[in-house]
Amino acid sequence: MTGLAQTGPVGTLTIDLGERSYPIDIGSGLLADPATYDGLPGARSAVIVSNTTVAPLYAARLRAALAGRYAQIHEVQLSDGEEHKNWQTLQQIFDTLLTQECDRKTVLYALGGGVVGDMTGFAAACYMRGVPFVQVPTTLLAQVDSSVGGKTAINHPLGKNMIGAFYQPRLVVCDLATLDTLPARELAAGLAEVIKYGPIADMELFAWLEQHMDALLARDRAALAHAVRRSCEIKAAVVGADEREAGLRAILNFGHTFGHAIEAGMGYGVWLHGEGVAAGMVMAAELSQRLGMVDAAFVARLRALIERAGLPVHGPVIDERDNAGRYLELMRVDKKAEAGEIRFVLIDGPGRALMRAAPDALVREVIDTCCT
């Protein structure tokens, strides 16, 4: 992979974006180690943004690690869950920044999963037109995907992540020890984002996942370290080549067009993001097969791996009257849609992906087949 600096068996990767390059540190015990945060810009104050689930577990440790760096450290605890990823919750971060008279050098620390990371990054992008922030992801999904690459956003009732900005962190800290406290359902949801890297870029990783899925589910530290590192390597290379999703980076959304429709259609928080992506990958693979891009054996192999991870392989019915029509309606407001035409990330042979449209009639067939 290009644009990567590697040190040690886990170690550090670098997102190569010129002056905005930054490290991704991967290891155990990093969160509570003051040395982890060496090299960050100096500031009078910091704000730790977390949620009501993660803060009791890790906020005190992070605060202690940062105590020697800042004169003031403030905390914001948000409500936990995708359903709270909205303007009202975002205002809690701004309220703290303003009432505590935080200046433009204040560093925000996102301590939590993808929701916390997305909202903290968006707040950092907006406050005083941009302040530094650090990602400290505590879920597998955030460590392998959402904390890396600078996508920040909140949801709108009509679409997921439709209001946001590209804004890169100064550092990403993937402390594998935080995965020990992750609920089993959240761990499985994170595995969906690991699995996606195989069909789009690395079938050797896919084969490795087939061999090591049991170890991952058992939270074997070495297996998790490999999965996190390889996922970050792939994402770092893609983001370094296409930061703002002008082309190549869109392949990282494999399964997401269907998955986002599931999340919005069911109501945010009913299905976890990774669960929607899992079912969405099966649907996207099924569509790829119907377009003659992959064979049935590949689709079956992907479905089997997703099922082994404890993830759904069928989408839900989100409208009893016209389920496929409702899916299509929601997917037309997806960020990848152009002039109302839905564009899907499809598999153009195992390990290769591309973006293309598909006839509505064919998409309806896939939805009817895959949603129960």
C-alpha positions in Angstrom: 0.0 0.0 0.0 1.3 3.5 -0.7 1.3 6.3 1.8 1.9 4.1 4.8 4.6 4.3 7.4 4.7 1.1 9.5 6.5 0.4 12.8 6.3 -2.7 14.9 3.8 -5.6 14.8 0.9 -3.3 15.5 2.4 0.2 15.7 1.6 3.3 13.7 0.2 3.9 10.2 0.1 7.3 8.6 -2.7 8.9 6.5 -0.8 10.6 3.8 -2.5 14.0 3.1 0.5 16.3 2.8 0.3 19.0 5.5 -2.8 17.4 7.0 -1.2 13.9 7.4 -1.7 12.2 10.7 -0.9 9.0 12.5 -3.2 6.1 13.4 -1.7 4.5 16.6 -2.8 0.8 17.1 -2.0 -1.1 20.3 -3.1 -2.0 23.8 -3.0 0.5 26.7 -2.6 3.6 24.5 -5.6 5.5 25.8 -4.2 6.0 29.3 -0.6 6.6 28.3 0.3 10.3 28.3 3.0 9.7 25.7 0.3 8.7 23.2 -0.6 12.4 22.9 2.9 13.8 22.4 3.2 15.9 19.3 -0.3 17.4 19.4 -0.6 21.2 19.3 -0.4 23.1 22.5 -3.5 24.5 24.0 -5.0 25.9 27.2 -8.0 23.6 27.2 -9.4 20.4 26.0 -12.9 18.9 25.7 -13.6 15.2 26.0 -16.8 14.3 24.2 -18.1 10.9 25.0 -21.5 9.3 25.8 -23.3 7.9 28.8 -22.1 4.4 28.2 -18.4 4.9 27.4 -17.6 7.9 29.7 -18.0 5.9 32.9 -15.5 3.3 31.6 -12.8 5.4 30.1 -13.2 9.2 30.5 -11.3 9.3 33.8 -8.4 7.4 32.3 -8.2 9.8 29.3 -8.5 12.8 31.6 -5.6 11.5 33.7 -3.5 11.0 30.6 -4.2 14.5 29.4 -3.8 16.2 32.8 -0.3 17.4 32.2 -1.1 18.9 28.8 -4.0 21.3 29.5 -4.9 23.8 32.2 -8.5 22.9 31.8 -10.2 19.7 30.7 -14.0 19.8 30.2 -16.3 16.9 29.5 -19.5 16.4 27.5 -21.6 13.3 27.9 -24.0 12.7 25.0 -26.9 10.3 25.0 -25.9 6.9 23.5 -27.2 5.7 20.2 -27.6 6.5 16.5 -31.0 8.1 17.2 -29.3 10.9 19.0 -26.9 11.8 16.1 -28.8 15.0 15.3 -28.7 18.8 15.7 -30.0 18.8 19.2 -27.3 16.6 20.5 -24.6 18.5 18.5 -25.7 21.7 20.3 -24.6 20.1 23.6 -21.0 20.2 22.3 -21.3 23.8 21.2 -22.9 24.8 24.4 -19.9 23.5 26.4 -17.4 25.1 24.0 -19.1 28.5 24.3 -19.9 28.5 28.1 -16.4 27.4 28.9 -15.0 30.2 26.6 -13.0 27.7 24.5 -10.7 29.3 21.9 -9.7 28.2 18.5 -6.7 26.2 19.9 -9.0 24.0 22.1 -8.5 20.3 21.3 -11.6 18.1 21.1 -11.2 14.4 22.0 -13.9 12.0 20.6 -14.0 9.1 23.1 -16.5 6.5 21.9 -17.9 4.9 18.8 -18.8 6.1 15.4 -21.7 8.4 16.5 -19.4 10.2 19.0 -16.6 10.4 16.5 -18.8 11.8 13.7 -20.4 14.4 15.9 -17.2 15.5 17.6 -15.5 15.9 14.3 -18.4 17.9 12.8 -18.4 20.1 15.9 -14.6 20.6 15.5 -15.0 21.5 11.8 -17.6 24.1 12.6 -16.5 25.7 15.9 -14.6 28.9 15.1 -14.4 27.6 11.6 -12.2 24.7 12.7 -10.4 23.5 15.9 -8.2 20.4 16.3 -9.6 17.1 17.3 -8.4 13.6 18.1 -10.3 10.3 17.6 -10.1 7.8 20.4 -12.4 5.1 19.1 -13.7 2.5 21.5 -15.7 0.2 19.2 -14.4 -2.1 16.5 -16.5 -0.4 13.9 -15.0 3.0 14.7 -11.4 1.7 14.9 -11.6 0.0 11.4 -13.7 2.6 9.6 -15.4 5.7 10.9 -12.5 7.2 12.9 -10.2 7.2 9.9 -10.5 9.5 6.9 -12.2 12.7 8.2 -15.8 12.0 7.3 -17.9 13.9 9.9 -21.7 14.2 10.0 -25.0 14.1 11.7 -28.2 12.4 10.4 -31.4 13.9 9.0 -34.7 12.1 9.3 -34.7 11.7 5.5 -31.1 10.4 5.2 -28.1 9.2 7.1 -25.0 11.4 7.4 -26.4 14.0 5.0 -25.2 17.0 6.9 -21.5 17.1 7.6 -18.0 18.0 6.4 -14.7 16.4 5.5 -12.4 17.3 8.4 -9.4 15.3 9.4 -8.3 14.6 13.0 -4.8 15.2 14.2 -4.4 11.7 15.6 -6.4 8.4 15.8 -5.8 6.2 18.9 -7.0 2.6 18.5 -6.6 1.1 21.9 -7.5 -2.6 21.4 -8.0 -3.0 25.2 -11.3 -1.0 24.9 -12.8 -3.8 22.8 -12.8 -6.0 25.9 -15.9 -4.0 27.2 -17.7 -4.0 23.9 -21.1 -5.8 23.8 -21.2 -8.8 21.6 -23.7 -7.2 19.2 -21.4 -4.2 18.8 -18.4 -6.4 18.1 -20.3 -8.2 15.4 -21.4 -4.9 13.9 -17.8 -3.8 13.7 -16.9 -7.0 11.9 -19.2 -6.0 9.0 -16.9 -3.1 8.3 -13.8 -5.4 8.4 -15.5 -8.0 6.1 -16.3 -5.3 3.5 -12.6 -4.7 2.8 -12.2 -8.2 1.4 -14.6 -8.0 -1.6 -13.6 -4.5 -2.5 -9.8 -4.7 -2.2 -8.2 -7.7 -0.6 -9.4 -11.3 -1.0 -6.4 -12.5 1.1 -7.9 -10.6 4.0 -11.3 -12.3 3.2 -9.7 -15.7 3.3 -8.0 -14.8 6.6 -11.3 -13.8 8.0 -12.8 -17.1 7.0 -10.0 -18.9 8.9 -10.0 -16.6 12.0 -13.7 -15.6 12.5 -14.0 -17.7 15.7 -10.9 -16.0 17.2 -12.2 -12.6 16.4 -15.6 -13.4 18.0 -13.6 -14.7 21.1 -11.8 -11.3 21.2 -8.4 -12.8 20.6 -6.1 -9.8 20.9 -3.7 -10.9 18.1 -6.5 -11.5 15.7 -8.2 -8.2 16.5 -4.9 -6.4 16.1 -4.4 -7.9 12.6 -8.0 -7.1 11.6 -7.8 -3.5 12.8 -4.4 -2.9 11.2 -5.2 -4.4 7.8 -8.5 -2.5 7.7 -6.7 0.8 8.5 -4.0 0.1 5.9 -6.6 -0.3 3.2 -8.6 2.7 4.3 -5.5 4.8 4.7 -4.4 4.0 1.1 -7.8 4.8 -0.3 -8.3 8.0 1.6 -4.7 9.2 0.7 -5.6 8.7 -3.0 -9.1 10.3 -2.8 -9.8 12.3 0.3 -13.1 13.8 -0.7 -14.7 10.8 -2.4 -14.4 12.1 -6.0 -14.0 8.5 -7.2 -12.0 5.7 -5.6 -13.0 6.4 -2.0 -16.7 5.6 -2.9 -15.8 1.9 -2.9 -15.6 2.0 0.9 -19.4 2.3 0.9 -19.9 -1.3 -0.3 -23.2 -2.3 1.3 -23.9 1.1 2.6 -26.5 2.3 0.1 -28.9 -0.5 1.0 -27.7 -0.4 4.7 -28.4 3.3 5.1 -31.9 2.8 3.7 -32.4 0.1 6.3 -31.3 2.4 9.1 -33.5 5.3 8.0 -36.5 3.1 7.2 -36.5 1.2 10.5 -35.7 4.3 12.5 -32.2 5.2 13.6 -30.9 2.9 16.3 -33.2 -0.1 15.6 -30.6 -1.7 13.4 -27.0 -1.0 14.2 -25.0 0.5 11.4 -22.9 -2.6 10.9 -26.0 -4.8 10.8 -27.4 -2.6 8.0 -24.1 -2.8 6.1 -24.0 -6.6 6.5 -27.4 -7.1 4.9 -26.6 -4.4 2.4 -23.4 -6.2 1.3 -25.4 -9.3 0.6 -27.9 -7.2 -1.4 -25.1 -5.5 -3.3 -23.4 -8.8 -4.1 -26.7 -10.2 -5.3 -27.2 -7.2 -7.6 -23.6 -7.7 -8.8 -24.4 -11.3 -9.7 -27.6 -10.3 -11.5 -25.5 -7.9 -13.6 -23.1 -10.6 -14.5 -20.2 -9.3 -12.5 -19.7 -12.1 -10.0 -21.0 -15.7 -9.8 -23.4 -17.3 -7.3 -20.5 -19.0 -5.5 -19.0 -15.7 -4.5 -22.3 -14.4 -3.2 -22.8 -17.6 -1.2 -19.2 -17.3 0.2 -19.8 -13.7 1.3 -23.2 -14.6 2.8 -21.7 -17.5 4.8 -18.9 -15.3 6.3 -21.4 -12.6 7.3 -23.6 -15.2 8.9 -20.6 -16.7 10.8 -20.0 -13.2 12.2 -23.5 -13.3 13.7 -24.8 -10.7 11.4 -28.0 -10.5 9.4 -28.0 -11.7 5.8 -31.5 -10.6 5.0 -32.8 -7.0 5.0 -36.0 -6.1 6.9 -39.4 -5.2 5.4 -39.7 -1.5 6.0 -43.0 -0.9 4.2 -45.6 -3.6 4.0 -47.4 -2.0 1.1 -44.4 -1.4 -1.3 -41.2 -2.5 0.4 -39.0 -2.2 -2.7 -40.5 1.2 -3.5 -39.7 2.5 0.0 -36.1 1.3 -0.3 -35.7 3.0 -3.6 -37.2 6.2 -2.2 -34.7 6.3 0.6 -31.8 5.3 -1.6 -32.5 8.2 -4.0 -31.4 10.7 -1.2 -28.2 8.7 -0.7 -25.1 11.0 -1.1 -23.9 8.8 -4.0 -27.1 9.4 -6.0 -26.7 11.7 -8.9 -29.8 13.5 -10.4 -32.0 11.0 -8.6 -30.2 8.1 -10.1 -29.0 5.6 -7.4 -25.4 4.6 -7.8 -24.3 1.3 -6.1 -20.9 0.0 -5.1 -20.8 -3.3 -6.9 -18.2 -6.1 -7.0 -16.6 -6.4 -10.4 -15.0 -9.7 -9.6 -13.7 -10.7 -6.1 -11.4 -8.0 -4.7 -12.5 -5.3 -7.1 -15.3 -2.8 -6.8 -16.8 0.0 -8.9 -19.7 2.4 -8.8 -22.5 2.1 -11.3 -26.3 2.5 -11.6 -28.7 -0.4 -12.1 -32.2 -0.6 -13.5 -34.9 0.0 -10.9 -36.6 -3.3 -11.9 -33.5 -5.3 -11.2 -33.0 -3.5 -7.8 -36.6 -4.3 -6.9 -36.0 -8.0 -7.7 -33.0 -8.0 -5.3 -34.9 -6.3 -2.6 -37.8 -8.7 -3.0 -35.4 -11.7 -2.8 -33.3 -10.5 0.0 -35.7 -8.8 2.4 -37.9 -10.9 4.7 
